[in-house]
Amino acid sequence: MRRFAIFCVAAVGMVVIALAMVGCRQPKSESEEPRTPSKSVSPAPRVTTPPPSALDGKLPPNHGTRTAPPTVMTDSRLADKEAAALETDYLATNDFASKIETLYKISDLETGNAVDTLSRLFFQEKDADMKIQIIDAIGDIEGFKEKKLALLTSAVKTDQPQDVRESAINTLGDIEDARAIPILQSLLNDPDEDIRTDAEDTMKLLQDTLNQAGTP
C-alpha cells in the first residue's frame, strides 16, 4: 500500500513536470509578440533659393534685351579684298611662274569680282602668253557668263595677237552660252583664215551642245 502511494506521487510529479515543459515550449501568439511600428521616411524638403532678382523684385540689367551679334565680314568681302591684294602682287612681279600662280589664286575665289580683276589684268598685260593664261583662268571660274562674254568679245578682236584670239574663241565655246554665237559669227569673215576656221568649228560645236541641252 505504501508503495502504491509513492508510485502515485511520483506519477503526479512527472505529469506536472511534463506540463511545465510543454508550457515553456509553446510559441507566443502573434498578438503577444511586440510589433515594431514601421517608420515612413519622407524625403527632405527641397529648398530652392530664388535668384537675387526675384528676392528684391528687380529684373537683371539686360533682361528683355538682345545683344547684337558681332559684325562678321562676309565671304564675298573677304574674297574682294584678297582679289585686290593678288592683283597688286601680280603687277609687282615680272616672274612668269609667279604671275601664273597668282592668276589661278584669283580664279579660285570664284566670284564676279575675280572675273573683273582678271579682265583688268588682261588689258594691262602686254605679253601674249600671259594674256592666254588670263583667259584660261577666267574660263575656270563657274558662272558670271555676262562678264566673261564682255572680256572675250574684246579678246577676239583683230588688235589682239592671233594666239590670244584663238584662245578666246575656244573659251567662247566652253562657256556654253547662246550669246557667244553672234560673236563667233562675226569672225566668219575675218581676214585670218585660221581665225575663220576656229570660229566656224567652235560655233558648230556650241550649237550642237546647246541643242542637246534643249537651249534655243
trRosetta pair geometry for C-beta under 8 A, 3 or more apart (Angstrom, degrees):
i j d omega theta_ij theta_ji phi_ij phi_ji
1 4 5.7 -50 -152 30 33 112
1 5 6.8 33 151 -18 63 102
2 5 5.8 -54 -154 33 35 111
2 6 6.6 35 151 -18 66 103
3 6 5.7 -53 -150 36 34 111
3 7 6.2 37 151 -23 66 106
4 7 5.5 -52 -148 34 32 114
4 8 6.5 34 153 -21 65 103
5 8 5.7 -53 -149 33 33 110
5 9 6.5 32 154 -18 65 104
6 9 5.8 -56 -152 36 32 111
6 10 6.3 30 153 -18 66 107
7 10 5.9 -57 -150 37 30 110
7 11 6.4 31 153 -21 65 106
8 11 5.7 -54 -147 34 31 111
8 12 6.4 31 155 -18 65 104
9 12 5.9 -55 -150 36 30 109
9 13 6.4 32 152 -20 64 106
10 13 5.6 -55 -152 34 33 113
10 14 6.5 32 153 -20 66 103
11 14 5.8 -55 -151 34 33 109
11 15 6.5 33 151 -20 66 103
12 15 5.7 -53 -151 33 34 111
12 16 6.4 35 152 -20 66 104
13 16 5.7 -54 -150 34 33 111
13 17 6.3 31 153 -18 67 105
14 17 5.7 -53 -148 36 34 111
14 18 6.3 34 153 -21 67 105
15 18 5.7 -55 -149 35 32 111
15 19 6.3 30 155 -18 66 106
16 19 5.9 -57 -150 37 30 109
16 20 6.3 31 152 -22 64 106
17 20 5.6 -57 -152 34 32 113
17 21 6.5 30 153 -20 66 104
18 21 5.8 -55 -151 35 32 109
18 22 6.4 30 153 -18 66 104
19 22 5.7 -53 -147 36 33 109
19 23 6.3 36 154 -21 64 106
20 23 5.7 -56 -152 35 31 114
20 24 6.6 31 152 -21 64 103
21 24 5.7 -52 -153 31 35 111
21 25 6.6 22 155 -11 67 108
22 25 6.0 -64 -149 41 33 104
22 26 6.5 48 153 -43 67 98
23 26 5.8 -39 -148 7 33 116
28 32 4.2 -112 -179 83 108 126
28 33 5.7 132 108 -62 121 77
29 32 5.0 92 58 5 75 101
29 33 7.5 -135 100 -14 41 84
30 33 5.7 -47 -150 22 39 112
43 46 7.9 9 128 -41 117 85
50 54 3.8 -98 167 82 122 132
50 55 5.6 151 91 -55 112 79
51 54 5.1 95 58 5 73 100
51 55 7.4 -137 100 -8 40 89
52 55 5.6 -57 -150 32 38 113
52 56 6.5 2 166 7 72 106
53 56 6.9 -72 -145 50 27 86
53 57 7.9 -97 168 76 56 6
53 58 5.5 -103 -146 85 73 63
53 59 5.7 50 -168 -129 130 24
53 60 5.3 -71 -75 -48 146 71
53 63 7.8 124 -155 -53 159 141
54 57 7.5 33 -168 -74 29 35
59 63 4.0 -96 165 38 115 155
59 64 7.4 12 161 -6 150 108
60 63 4.7 122 59 -44 78 100
62 65 5.2 -99 -169 54 70 109
62 67 7.4 7 -171 -59 138 97
69 72 7.6 -37 136 -11 109 103
73 77 5.0 -111 -177 82 95 127
73 78 5.7 111 123 -56 116 90
74 77 4.9 95 59 7 81 100
74 78 7.1 -145 98 -3 43 87
75 78 5.6 -57 -150 38 35 112
75 79 6.1 35 153 -21 69 106
76 79 5.6 -52 -146 36 32 112
76 80 6.4 35 153 -22 65 103
76 111 6.3 137 -135 -128 79 137
76 113 7.7 120 -174 3 85 127
77 80 5.6 -49 -147 33 34 113
77 81 6.5 33 154 -17 64 103
78 81 5.8 -56 -152 37 32 109
78 82 6.3 30 152 -17 66 107
79 82 5.6 -56 -146 39 32 111
79 83 6.2 37 153 -24 66 104
79 109 4.6 129 -160 -165 108 113
79 111 4.8 123 130 -20 144 149
79 113 6.6 138 117 59 99 124
79 114 7.1 -60 164 -48 112 103
80 83 5.6 -50 -146 33 31 113
80 84 6.6 32 154 -19 62 103
80 111 7.2 -102 -66 114 69 158
80 113 4.8 -18 -107 122 83 174
81 84 5.8 -53 -152 34 33 112
81 85 6.5 32 151 -17 65 105
82 85 5.6 -54 -149 37 35 111
82 86 6.2 33 154 -17 68 107
82 109 6.4 173 87 -97 119 129
83 86 5.7 -56 -145 39 30 109
83 87 6.3 37 153 -24 64 104
83 106 5.8 82 -129 -136 81 90
83 109 5.7 -68 -70 1 101 174
83 111 7.2 -106 -49 62 140 123
83 113 5.3 170 42 125 165 107
83 114 5.4 -136 -106 -91 131 63
83 117 4.6 -146 175 -43 113 156
84 87 5.6 -49 -148 31 31 114
84 88 6.7 33 152 -18 61 102
84 117 7.5 -132 -75 -105 43 127
85 88 5.7 -54 -156 34 34 113
85 89 6.5 35 147 -20 65 104
86 89 5.4 -49 -147 35 38 115
86 90 6.4 43 152 -25 67 101
86 102 5.3 162 -172 -168 94 93
86 105 5.5 -159 -126 98 142 116
86 106 5.0 -177 112 -72 146 92
86 117 7.3 63 80 162 103 151
87 90 5.7 -50 -150 30 32 113
87 91 6.6 22 156 -11 64 107
87 106 7.3 79 -62 -98 71 134
87 117 5.1 -121 -72 -159 120 111
87 120 7.1 18 -140 80 133 126
87 121 6.6 -143 -134 -63 88 110
88 91 6.1 -62 -149 41 30 104
88 92 6.1 27 155 -24 65 115
89 92 5.7 -64 -145 35 28 112
89 93 6.7 1 167 -2 64 112
89 98 7.9 -119 155 159 100 106
89 102 5.3 -165 101 -120 112 138
90 93 7.0 -83 -156 40 23 92
90 99 5.7 81 -146 -135 81 77
90 102 4.5 -175 -79 116 87 147
90 103 7.0 87 -109 -62 130 68
90 106 7.8 -17 -45 -35 136 134
90 121 5.9 -20 120 -120 152 136
91 121 7.7 -136 -63 -116 88 94
91 124 7.2 -25 -103 128 108 150
93 98 4.9 -57 129 99 155 137
93 99 6.3 -159 90 -62 106 82
93 102 7.8 148 44 -18 127 145
94 99 7.9 -18 -163 -44 17 122
95 98 3.9 59 86 15 114 115
95 99 6.5 174 87 -16 58 84
96 99 5.9 -59 -152 34 28 111
96 100 6.6 26 154 -18 64 105
96 129 7.7 -1 -143 103 121 128
96 130 7.4 -129 -134 -78 80 101
97 100 5.8 -54 -150 35 33 110
97 101 6.4 33 153 -19 65 106
98 101 5.7 -53 -149 36 32 113
98 102 6.4 32 152 -19 65 106
99 102 5.7 -56 -150 36 31 111
99 103 6.4 38 151 -26 65 103
99 130 6.1 -27 128 -128 143 120
99 133 7.6 96 119 94 100 152
100 103 5.6 -50 -150 29 34 115
100 104 6.7 20 158 -9 65 105
100 130 7.9 -127 -71 -123 76 77
100 133 5.5 -92 -112 -163 88 149
101 104 6.3 -65 -153 41 29 101
101 105 6.5 34 150 -22 64 106
102 105 5.5 -52 -149 33 35 115
102 106 6.6 37 152 -20 65 101
103 106 5.8 -57 -159 32 32 111
103 107 6.5 25 149 -15 66 106
103 118 6.9 80 -150 -117 86 103
103 121 7.5 -156 -105 104 93 158
103 133 5.7 115 61 139 172 106
103 134 6.0 -121 -137 -97 133 60
103 137 4.4 -120 157 -67 104 158
104 107 5.3 -45 -139 38 43 112
104 108 6.3 55 154 -29 64 99
104 137 5.7 -131 -83 -118 57 108
104 140 7.4 13 -130 57 83 160
105 108 5.6 -48 -150 27 31 117
105 109 7.6 46 148 -32 56 91
106 109 6.0 -42 -171 7 40 115
106 114 5.1 156 165 -152 79 94
106 117 5.6 -130 -160 96 133 131
106 118 5.9 155 118 -63 136 94
106 137 6.7 50 73 164 100 137
107 110 7.5 48 163 -63 50 55
107 114 6.2 133 -107 161 30 130
107 118 6.9 46 -73 -65 84 142
107 137 4.2 -144 -50 -177 135 87
107 138 6.9 -129 -105 -74 111 27
107 140 4.8 56 165 75 140 116
107 141 5.3 -127 -156 -56 83 93
109 113 7.5 -61 122 77 139 91
109 114 4.2 170 71 -74 114 134
110 114 6.6 38 3 26 9 153
110 141 5.7 167 -119 -142 54 85
110 142 6.3 9 -145 37 107 89
111 114 4.6 111 57 -5 74 99
111 115 7.6 -134 101 0 49 81
112 115 5.6 -49 -157 32 42 112
112 116 6.5 42 146 -18 69 103
112 144 5.0 168 -104 -109 75 129
112 147 6.0 152 -151 -29 86 157
113 116 5.3 -50 -148 37 39 115
113 117 6.2 44 151 -24 67 102
114 117 5.6 -50 -147 33 32 114
114 118 6.5 30 154 -15 64 104
114 141 6.1 172 98 -105 123 145
115 118 5.9 -56 -148 39 31 108
115 119 6.3 34 152 -23 64 107
115 138 6.0 81 -131 -137 79 95
115 141 5.9 -145 -72 81 94 161
115 144 4.9 -162 -23 134 156 149
115 147 4.4 88 123 122 143 139
115 148 6.4 -85 -149 -65 133 70
115 151 7.5 -140 175 -16 94 137
116 119 5.6 -54 -148 34 31 114
116 120 6.6 32 154 -20 64 102
116 147 6.7 -78 -62 -156 70 135
117 120 5.9 -53 -154 32 31 109
117 121 6.6 27 151 -15 64 106
118 121 5.6 -55 -148 39 35 111
118 122 6.4 46 150 -30 66 100
118 134 5.4 160 -174 -167 95 93
118 137 5.7 -158 -127 97 141 115
118 138 5.0 -179 112 -73 148 95
118 151 7.7 0 104 -109 93 165
119 122 5.5 -46 -151 24 34 117
119 123 6.9 23 156 -11 63 102
119 138 7.4 76 -62 -97 73 138
119 147 7.2 -117 -40 173 142 96
119 150 7.3 10 -128 96 149 103
119 151 4.6 -125 -114 -90 104 122
120 123 6.2 -62 -155 39 33 102
120 124 6.4 22 152 -12 67 112
121 124 5.7 -63 -143 44 35 107
121 125 5.8 42 157 -34 70 108
121 134 5.8 -164 98 -118 106 136
122 125 5.9 -54 -145 26 25 113
122 131 5.9 82 -148 -137 78 80
122 134 4.6 -180 -85 121 87 151
122 135 7.2 83 -112 -59 128 71
122 151 6.3 88 44 -158 161 118
122 155 7.0 -56 175 -85 141 109
123 154 7.7 -14 -84 130 102 150
125 130 4.9 -135 -167 103 137 118
125 131 5.3 176 99 -72 128 77
125 134 6.5 -177 10 -24 155 144
127 130 4.1 67 82 13 109 110
127 131 6.8 -174 93 -14 56 83
128 131 5.4 -52 -150 32 35 116
128 132 6.7 37 152 -20 65 100
128 161 4.1 -21 -117 37 129 160
128 163 5.7 85 160 63 124 116
128 164 5.5 -117 -153 -44 86 108
129 132 5.7 -51 -155 31 35 112
129 133 6.7 36 147 -19 64 103
129 163 7.9 -7 -83 108 54 144
130 133 5.3 -49 -150 35 40 115
130 134 6.5 44 150 -23 67 100
131 134 5.6 -51 -151 32 34 113
131 135 6.6 35 150 -19 64 102
131 155 7.5 166 169 -135 112 106
131 160 7.4 -166 153 -156 156 110
131 161 7.3 135 57 36 144 112
131 164 4.8 -8 109 -114 130 123
131 167 7.9 147 116 60 84 144
132 135 5.7 -51 -151 34 35 112
132 136 6.4 35 151 -18 65 105
132 163 6.2 -44 -69 135 131 103
132 164 5.9 -125 -67 -103 78 64
132 167 4.6 171 -132 -53 88 169
133 136 5.6 -53 -148 37 33 112
133 137 6.3 35 152 -22 65 105
134 137 5.6 -52 -148 34 32 112
134 138 6.5 34 153 -19 64 103
135 138 5.8 -54 -151 35 32 111
135 139 6.4 34 151 -21 64 106
135 151 7.8 -177 -110 132 77 121
135 152 7.5 94 -138 -98 106 84
135 155 6.2 118 -95 -157 124 162
135 164 7.2 148 -23 -156 141 73
135 167 4.9 117 82 131 151 117
135 168 5.7 -106 -134 -81 146 67
135 171 5.5 -134 169 -29 104 154
136 139 5.6 -55 -151 34 33 115
136 140 6.8 37 151 -26 63 102
136 167 7.1 -67 -51 -172 82 123
136 171 7.6 -138 -89 -82 41 123
137 140 5.8 -51 -157 25 35 114
137 141 7.6 37 148 -25 61 97
138 141 6.0 -51 -164 19 41 112
138 148 5.9 149 157 -120 115 93
138 151 6.4 -98 -156 78 170 155
138 171 7.2 50 85 -167 101 150
139 148 7.6 98 -89 -143 52 132
139 171 4.5 -117 -82 -132 123 109
139 174 5.5 35 -155 90 119 145
139 175 7.2 -117 -130 -62 78 88
141 144 6.3 -18 124 43 120 124
141 148 7.8 -173 71 -74 107 117
144 147 4.5 -26 167 36 99 119
144 148 6.1 110 111 -25 81 94
145 148 5.4 -57 -147 39 37 114
145 149 6.1 39 156 -24 70 104
145 175 5.4 135 -127 172 98 126
145 177 4.8 135 -174 -68 142 151
145 179 7.5 124 141 45 117 124
146 149 5.8 -51 -146 33 30 111
146 150 6.7 36 153 -24 61 102
146 179 8.0 19 -102 70 65 163
147 150 5.7 -51 -154 27 33 114
147 151 7.0 26 153 -11 63 103
148 151 6.0 -61 -157 38 35 106
148 152 6.0 23 155 -13 71 113
148 171 7.5 -130 178 148 116 115
148 175 5.6 168 107 -99 149 154
149 152 5.8 -59 -137 44 31 107
149 153 6.1 43 160 -31 66 103
149 172 7.8 78 -115 -122 72 86
149 175 7.4 -145 -64 91 81 161
149 177 6.8 -90 -67 85 122 147
149 179 5.7 -13 -117 109 159 121
149 180 6.5 -132 -113 -81 105 76
149 183 7.2 -161 -158 -36 93 150
150 153 6.0 -49 -151 24 24 115
150 154 7.4 15 152 -7 56 104
151 154 6.0 -67 -164 40 36 105
151 155 6.0 31 148 -23 73 113
152 155 5.1 -54 -136 38 39 115
152 156 6.3 34 165 -21 70 102
152 168 4.8 157 -148 -167 80 99
152 171 5.9 -145 -107 91 130 113
152 172 5.3 156 160 -74 148 90
152 180 7.6 -12 100 -121 144 101
152 183 7.0 66 114 160 102 162
153 156 6.7 -59 -151 31 23 102
153 157 7.7 41 146 -42 54 97
153 183 5.6 -112 -104 -120 79 128
154 157 5.8 -38 -164 -2 42 119
154 160 7.7 111 143 -45 65 130
155 160 5.8 67 -165 -78 47 172
155 164 6.1 -121 -171 154 91 97
155 165 6.8 171 144 -104 69 46
155 167 7.6 -75 157 83 129 88
155 168 3.6 172 111 -94 116 146
156 160 7.1 -89 -122 43 4 136
156 165 5.1 87 -139 -148 51 81
156 168 4.6 -144 -63 102 78 132
156 169 5.9 98 -111 -64 117 77
156 172 7.4 3 -54 -36 138 138
156 183 6.6 114 40 168 152 107
156 187 6.2 -75 164 -74 128 133
156 195 7.9 130 -168 -157 90 116
156 199 8.0 94 -162 -92 135 113
157 160 5.7 100 67 -1 69 101
157 165 7.5 -134 51 -104 27 106
158 165 7.8 22 -99 -88 33 145
158 190 7.4 173 -82 -146 100 100
158 191 7.4 53 -118 28 130 110
160 164 4.5 -107 163 91 113 126
160 165 5.2 143 90 -59 111 85
160 168 7.5 48 103 -5 160 141
161 164 4.5 90 63 6 84 107
161 165 7.1 -151 95 -8 42 87
162 165 5.5 -55 -148 35 34 113
162 166 6.3 32 156 -18 68 105
162 192 6.3 -178 -118 -150 112 162
162 194 6.9 54 -172 78 124 130
162 195 7.0 -116 -142 -60 88 104
163 166 5.8 -53 -146 37 32 110
163 167 6.4 34 153 -20 64 105
164 167 5.8 -54 -150 35 31 112
164 168 6.4 31 152 -19 64 106
165 168 5.7 -57 -150 37 31 112
165 169 6.4 36 151 -23 65 103
165 192 7.8 101 88 59 153 152
165 195 5.8 -21 127 -112 134 115
166 169 5.5 -48 -148 31 34 115
166 170 6.7 34 154 -17 64 102
166 194 7.0 -35 -84 137 122 110
166 195 7.0 -118 -76 -101 77 68
166 198 5.4 -118 -131 -124 84 174
167 170 5.9 -54 -152 35 32 110
167 171 6.4 29 151 -17 65 108
168 171 5.7 -56 -147 38 33 111
168 172 6.5 44 151 -28 64 100
169 172 5.6 -48 -154 25 32 116
169 173 7.2 28 151 -13 61 100
169 184 6.9 98 -144 -112 89 91
169 187 7.0 -105 -103 75 119 173
169 195 7.2 175 -51 -150 149 71
169 198 4.8 85 109 133 156 116
169 199 5.6 -99 -139 -83 131 65
169 202 5.3 -174 161 -6 93 161
170 173 5.9 -57 -162 34 37 109
170 174 6.5 36 146 -23 68 108
170 198 7.3 -63 -55 -175 77 116
170 202 6.4 -137 -99 -101 40 132
171 174 5.2 -52 -145 34 41 116
171 175 6.6 40 159 -25 69 99
172 175 6.5 -52 -151 26 28 106
172 180 4.2 155 -178 -160 94 127
172 183 6.0 -134 -139 89 146 129
172 184 6.1 168 121 -62 145 102
172 202 6.3 74 78 151 100 141
172 206 7.5 -43 126 -74 82 148
173 176 7.6 31 167 -66 44 55
173 180 7.0 -173 -73 129 35 151
173 184 7.9 68 -65 -79 83 142
173 202 4.1 -122 -55 -163 128 98
173 203 7.7 -113 -89 -62 101 29
173 205 5.6 34 -155 84 133 115
173 206 4.8 -126 -129 -64 77 103
173 209 7.9 117 -174 12 83 145
175 180 6.4 139 65 -50 107 141
176 206 6.9 -175 -115 -141 50 84
176 209 5.6 -99 -123 128 102 136
176 210 6.9 164 -167 -73 80 79
176 213 7.4 79 179 -9 125 158
177 180 5.2 103 75 -15 83 101
178 181 5.8 -26 -172 -1 56 116
178 210 5.8 96 -80 -129 88 152
178 215 6.0 -149 -48 145 116 116
178 216 6.9 23 -104 92 158 57
179 182 7.0 -41 -170 26 49 103
179 183 7.6 47 140 -11 65 108
180 183 5.4 -60 -160 40 50 116
180 184 6.1 47 147 -20 79 106
180 206 6.2 -113 86 -156 120 160
181 184 5.8 -57 -148 39 33 108
181 185 6.2 38 154 -25 67 106
181 203 6.0 93 -135 -142 73 96
181 206 6.4 -166 -81 105 84 133
181 207 6.9 77 -107 -73 125 89
182 185 5.4 -51 -143 34 34 116
182 186 6.6 41 156 -27 64 99
183 186 5.9 -51 -159 25 31 113
183 187 7.4 23 147 -15 59 105
184 187 5.8 -61 -161 33 40 110
184 188 7.5 60 144 -44 65 88
184 199 4.7 165 -164 -167 79 88
184 200 7.8 154 164 -73 107 26
184 202 5.8 -141 -126 89 138 106
184 203 4.1 172 124 -75 143 105
184 206 7.2 161 -5 26 160 146
185 188 5.7 -29 -162 -7 45 117
185 199 7.7 174 -66 160 15 119
185 203 6.7 101 -63 -115 65 151
186 189 7.8 -67 179 35 40 91
187 190 4.7 -5 -166 -34 68 122
187 195 5.7 -110 -178 152 114 100
187 196 6.5 -168 142 -100 79 47
187 198 7.9 -47 131 78 139 85
187 199 3.6 -169 92 -93 121 161
188 196 5.8 74 -152 -145 38 86
188 199 5.8 -136 -70 104 58 128
188 200 6.0 87 -113 -72 93 91
188 203 7.9 -31 -68 -1 108 154
189 196 7.2 75 -67 -107 8 113
190 195 4.3 -64 99 98 153 124
190 196 5.1 -161 49 -62 93 80
190 199 7.0 120 1 -2 128 145
191 195 7.9 38 64 46 51 129
192 195 4.0 71 83 7 109 112
192 196 6.8 179 92 -12 58 82
193 196 5.6 -54 -150 35 35 113
193 197 6.3 33 154 -19 68 106
194 197 5.7 -54 -146 37 32 110
194 198 6.2 30 156 -17 66 108
195 198 5.9 -55 -143 39 29 109
195 199 6.1 29 158 -20 64 110
196 199 5.9 -59 -147 38 26 110
196 200 6.3 24 157 -18 64 108
197 200 5.9 -57 -147 36 28 108
197 201 6.3 23 158 -14 65 109
198 201 6.0 -58 -144 40 28 107
198 202 6.0 24 159 -16 65 112
199 202 6.0 -58 -143 40 26 108
199 203 6.2 28 158 -22 63 109
200 203 5.8 -57 -147 34 27 111
200 204 6.6 26 157 -18 63 105
201 204 6.0 -56 -152 34 30 109
201 205 6.5 26 154 -14 65 108
202 205 5.8 -58 -149 40 32 110
202 206 6.1 33 154 -21 67 109
203 206 5.6 -55 -145 37 30 112
203 207 6.3 31 156 -20 65 105
204 207 5.8 -54 -147 35 29 110
204 208 6.5 29 154 -18 63 106
205 208 5.8 -55 -150 36 31 112
205 209 6.3 32 152 -20 65 107
206 209 5.6 -54 -148 36 32 113
206 210 6.3 28 155 -17 66 107
207 210 5.8 -55 -145 39 30 109
207 211 6.2 33 155 -21 65 107
208 211 5.7 -55 -146 36 29 112
208 212 6.4 28 156 -18 64 106
209 212 5.9 -57 -150 36 29 109
209 213 6.4 18 154 -10 64 111
210 213 5.7 -62 -146 44 31 106
210 215 4.2 -84 -164 73 87 105
210 216 7.5 -41 153 83 117 10
211 214 7.6 42 -179 -72 30 23
211 215 7.6 -87 -62 56 23 64
